[in-house]
């Protein structure tokens, strides 16, 4: 399972969701969905914008946790 750790990265970087959404051209609602791991897919352009604005790598935002049946 892929887990999104965006909320943790935002806290670490002291960035408000509202400000980040505006900078990367995403609605606050869509950013909230990403933060709560309530998405099925993410565009690379969105991931690129998140990493650019937060000064991080994709691995800081995304994590892999093996399913129990793996």
Contact map, one row per residue, 1 for C-alpha under 8 A:
1110000000000000000000000000000000000000000000000000000000000001111000
1111000000000000000000000000000000000000000000000000000000000111100000
1111100000000000000000000000000000001000000000000000000000000111100000
0111110000000000000000000000000001111000000000000000000000001110000000
0011111110000000000000000000000000100000000000000000000000011110000000
0001111111000000000000000000000001100000000000000000000000001100000000
0000111111100000000000000000000000110000000000000000000000000000000000
0000111111110000000000000000000000000000000000000000000000000000000000
0000111111111000000000000000000000000000000000000000010000011000000000
0000011111111111100000000000000000000000000000000000010000000000000000
0000001111111110000000000000000000000000000000000000000000000000000000
0000000111111110000000000000000000000000000000000000000000000000000000
0000000011111110000000000000000000000000000000000000010000000000000000
0000000001111111000000000000000000000000000000000000000000000000000000
0000000001111111101100000000000000000000000000000000000000000000000000
0000000001000111111100000000000000000000000000000000000000000000000000
0000000001000011111110000001001100000000000000000000000000000000000000
0000000000000001111111000001000000000000000000000000000000000000000000
0000000000000011111111100000000000000000000000000000000000000000000000
0000000000000011111111110000000000000000000000000100100000000000000000
0000000000000000111111111111001000000000000000000000000000000000000000
0000000000000000011111111111000000000000000000000000000000000000000000
0000000000000000001111111100000000000000000000000000100000000000000000
0000000000000000000111111100000000000000000001001100100000000000000000
0000000000000000000011111110000000000000000000000000000000000000000000
0000000000000000000011111111011000000000000000000000000000000000000000
0000000000000000000011001111111000000000000000000000000000000000000000
0000000000000000110011000111111100000000000000000000000000000000000000
0000000000000000000000000011111110000000000000000000000000000000000000
0000000000000000000000000111111111000000000000000000000000000000000000
0000000000000000100010000111111111100000000000000000000000000000000000
0000000000000000100000000001111111110000000000000000000000000000000000
0000000000000000000000000000111111111110000000000000000000000000000000
0001010000000000000000000000011111111110000000000000000000000000000000
0001111000000000000000000000001111111100000000000000000000000000000000
0001001000000000000000000000000111111100000000000000000000000000000000
0011000000000000000000000000000011111110000000000000000000000000000000
0000000000000000000000000000000011111111000000000000000000000000000000
0000000000000000000000000000000011001111110000000000000000000000000000
0000000000000000000000000000000000000111110000000000000000000000000000
0000000000000000000000000000000000000011111000000000000000000000000000
0000000000000000000000000000000000000011111101100000000000000000000000
0000000000000000000000000000000000000000111111100000000000000000000000
0000000000000000000000000000000000000000011111110000000000000000000000
0000000000000000000000000000000000000000001111111000000000000000000000
0000000000000000000000010000000000000000011111111100000000000000000000
0000000000000000000000000000000000000000011111111110000001000000000000
0000000000000000000000000000000000000000000111111111000000000000000000
0000000000000000000000010000000000000000000011111111100000000000000000
0000000000000000000100010000000000000000000001111111110000000000000000
0000000000000000000000000000000000000000000000111111111111000000000000
0000000000000000000000000000000000000000000000011111111100000000000000
0000000000000000000100110000000000000000000000001111111000000000000000
0000000011001000000000000000000000000000000000000111111100000000000000
0000000000000000000000000000000000000000000000000011111110000000000000
0000000000000000000000000000000000000000000000000011011111011000000000
0000000000000000000000000000000000000000000000000010001111111000000000
0000000000000000000000000000000000000000000000100010000111111100000000
0000000000000000000000000000000000000000000000000000000011111110000000
0000100010000000000000000000000000000000000000000000000111111110000000
0001110010000000000000000000000000000000000000000000000111111110000000
0111110000000000000000000000000000000000000000000000000001111111000000
0111100000000000000000000000000000000000000000000000000000111111100000
1110000000000000000000000000000000000000000000000000000000000111110000
1110000000000000000000000000000000000000000000000000000000000011111000
1000000000000000000000000000000000000000000000000000000000000001111101
1000000000000000000000000000000000000000000000000000000000000000111111
0000000000000000000000000000000000000000000000000000000000000000011111
0000000000000000000000000000000000000000000000000000000000000000001111
0000000000000000000000000000000000000000000000000000000000000000011111
